[in-house]
Amino acid sequence: MTEPQPTSTSPEPKSAGTRGRTYVLVFGALAALTALEISVTYLPIPRVPVLVPLALVKAGLVALFYMHLKYDKRVFALVFLAGLLMGVGLILSLLALFSPAGQGQG
């Protein structure tokens, strides 16, 4: 009898050392992005256009590596994205519903 082969087609790190090194590198990137976010708050520039993309990159790194979406089956990423899209849709619809611009003149 032959051993069953793994069916996952996603790139799995080969050893615990490689995985640990990846986590340390991601942690370093998150720390650097956090330092950049803090430094942006002291600059005389508009903060939202700079901080929102940085926050999205950080959230993506956390989802890919610490939530293991990079190494799991694609169906888990699709479930995560479906929930994320529903949450964003809910927030945007509530903002549109309750914003002062959407309340009309009467």
N, C-alpha and C positions, 0 to 999 in steps of 0.2 A: 504494500500500500504506500502511496505517496502522501506526503504532508500537504494539506491544503495551503494554497498560496494566499497571501493577503489580497483582498479585493480593493483596498483603498488606493486611489490614484493620486492622492495629494502627497506633496513632498514632506515626509516625516524626518525630523532630525535623527541622525544615526546613533548618537550616544548621549548619555546624560551630561557629559562635559560640553558637548555642542549645544544642547538645550539650555544648560546653565549659562553659557556664554551669551546665547541669544537673549535670554532674559536680562542679563546685566547690561547688554547693549541697548535694549529697549528702555530699561530703567534710566540709563544715561541720557537717552534721547528725550524721555519725558521730563527729566530734571532740567535739561538744557532748554526745552520749550517752556517750562514753568518759569525759569529765570528770565527768559525773553519776554514772557507775558508780564512779569513783575516790572521789568525795565521799561516796557511800553507805557505803563501807567504813569511814569515820571516824565515822559516826553510830551511836548506840546503838540500832539497830533491827534486826529480823531481816533478814538480807541476801538470802537466797535468794528470798523472794517479790518482792523489788524487782529484783534483778539478772537473774533469768531472763527476765522480760518485756522488759527493756532489751536483753538479748542477742538475743532473738528478733526484736525490731524492727531491730537492727543487721544481723542475718543476712538479714532480708527486704530491707533496702535494698541490701545487697551483691548479693544474688541478682537483684533486679529491675534494678538499673542497671549494675553492673560486670560481671555475667554476661549482661547484655542480654536477660534474660527478659521484660522489659516490652515490648520492641520486636520480639521474635522471634515466630514462629508459636506458637500455643497448644500444639501437640504437644510442643515442647521443654519447656515448663513442666510438662506432664503427665508427661513422662519424668523430669524433675527431682523432681517431687513423689512419683512412684512410688518412686524410689530413696530419697528422704528418709523416706517412710513405712516402707519395709522396714528402713532403718537404725534408726529409732526403735523399731519392733517388735522388732528383734533386741536392742537395748539393754534394753528393758523386760522381755523374756523372760529375758534373762541375769540381770538384777537380781532378778526373781522366783525364778529357779532357785537362785541362790547367796546370797540374802540370809539373814541369821540367822533371820528370822521364817518363811521358807519351808522351813526344814530340819526342822521337826517336833521332837517331844520325845524321840525315841528315838534 
